[in-house]
Amino acid sequence: MGKAPLIVRPYDSDIGLTGESAYQWTLFLANEADLCGDYIAYDKWKSMAEGLAPKEGKAVPAAVHYPALENAIEKYANKEWEMSDPRHAMVFQ
């Protein structure tokens, strides 16, 4: 289990994440799913990260609202993950 990225909300908002924060979280969740051997979750987070990745000529979104990402962050923050085996600490589905 790696170090979780910061949760950075858009200015004057309590929902959603900044584009950079959402990108960092999707990469983090993809890596965690990969470590757990959950390839379906890995593909889900990796494809979301690819869509958020900084690219030349593409602006980074100021705010991103993905309910699945918010739910996964909430589960992670509230420690609502399966702890039966430390190597398989989280389930994000």
Backbone torsions as a table, in degrees:
resi	resn	phi	psi	omega
1	MET	NA	124.7	-178.9
2	GLY	-89.4	179.7	177.7
3	LYS	-79.9	126.3	-177.5
4	ALA	-71.5	142.4	176.3
5	PRO	-70.3	165.9	176.7
6	LEU	-70.8	150.2	172.7
7	ILE	-94.0	110.0	-178.2
8	VAL	-114.2	113.9	179.9
9	ARG	-89.0	152.0	175.1
10	PRO	-62.4	154.9	179.7
11	TYR	-54.2	132.5	175.5
12	ASP	60.3	37.3	179.3
13	SER	-145.4	145.3	176.9
14	ASP	-111.0	8.1	176.1
15	ILE	-126.2	159.0	179.9
16	GLY	75.2	175.6	179.3
17	LEU	-131.1	159.8	170.5
18	THR	-68.2	160.2	-179.8
19	GLY	-58.8	-42.9	179.8
20	GLU	-65.4	-41.8	179.4
21	SER	-65.3	-43.1	178.3
22	ALA	-61.9	-41.4	177.8
23	TYR	-61.5	-47.1	179.9
24	GLN	-62.7	-40.8	179.3
25	TRP	-67.1	-41.7	179.8
26	THR	-65.9	-37.3	174.7
27	LEU	-63.5	-44.1	179.4
28	PHE	-60.5	-47.9	-179.0
29	LEU	-65.7	-35.8	176.2
30	ALA	-63.7	-44.0	179.0
31	ASN	-64.9	-40.8	178.0
32	GLU	-63.7	-43.1	178.6
33	ALA	-64.1	-39.0	177.5
34	ASP	-62.4	-43.8	178.4
35	LEU	-63.2	-32.0	179.6
36	CYS	-84.3	-7.4	-178.3
37	GLY	77.0	17.5	179.2
38	ASP	-92.6	89.0	-171.9
39	TYR	-75.7	-23.3	175.7
40	ILE	-69.0	-47.5	177.6
41	ALA	-65.2	-37.7	177.9
42	TYR	-58.2	-49.1	179.9
43	ASP	-61.4	-39.8	179.7
44	LYS	-61.3	-50.9	-177.0
45	TRP	-72.9	-35.6	-179.9
46	LYS	-65.7	-42.6	179.8
47	SER	-67.0	-35.0	176.9
48	MET	-67.5	-40.3	178.8
49	ALA	-63.7	-40.0	178.9
50	GLU	-62.7	-35.4	177.5
51	GLY	-70.6	-27.8	-178.9
52	LEU	-94.5	-9.0	-174.9
53	ALA	-61.0	138.0	176.4
54	PRO	-63.0	133.8	179.3
55	LYS	-136.9	150.6	178.2
56	GLU	-63.1	131.0	179.4
57	GLY	83.4	2.7	180.0
58	LYS	-121.1	124.6	-179.8
59	ALA	-73.4	144.4	174.2
60	VAL	-77.1	129.9	-178.1
61	PRO	-63.3	141.3	178.0
62	ALA	-73.3	-34.5	-179.7
63	ALA	-143.0	141.0	179.2
64	VAL	-130.0	131.0	179.7
65	HIS	-123.9	95.3	176.4
66	TYR	-118.6	109.2	-179.4
67	PRO	-56.0	-39.1	179.9
68	ALA	-63.2	-38.2	178.2
69	LEU	-68.9	-44.4	177.4
70	GLU	-59.1	-42.7	180.0
71	ASN	-65.2	-41.4	179.3
72	ALA	-65.5	-40.3	178.2
73	ILE	-65.8	-41.2	178.8
74	GLU	-63.2	-43.1	177.2
75	LYS	-61.2	-42.8	-179.9
76	TYR	-65.8	-45.8	-177.4
77	ALA	-66.7	-35.6	-178.7
78	ASN	-90.2	2.9	178.1
79	LYS	58.0	42.5	177.4
80	GLU	-98.1	54.5	178.0
81	TRP	-121.8	162.1	-178.0
82	GLU	-72.8	126.5	-177.1
83	MET	-115.4	24.3	-177.6
84	SER	-63.7	-33.5	179.5
85	ASP	-136.8	124.2	-177.7
86	PRO	-57.1	-27.3	178.5
87	ARG	-74.3	-21.1	-179.4
88	HIS	-120.2	60.5	-169.0
89	ALA	-74.7	-24.1	-173.4
90	MET	-133.8	147.9	173.6
91	VAL	-127.7	120.5	-178.0
92	PHE	-116.7	79.9	175.6
93	GLN	-143.8	NA	NA
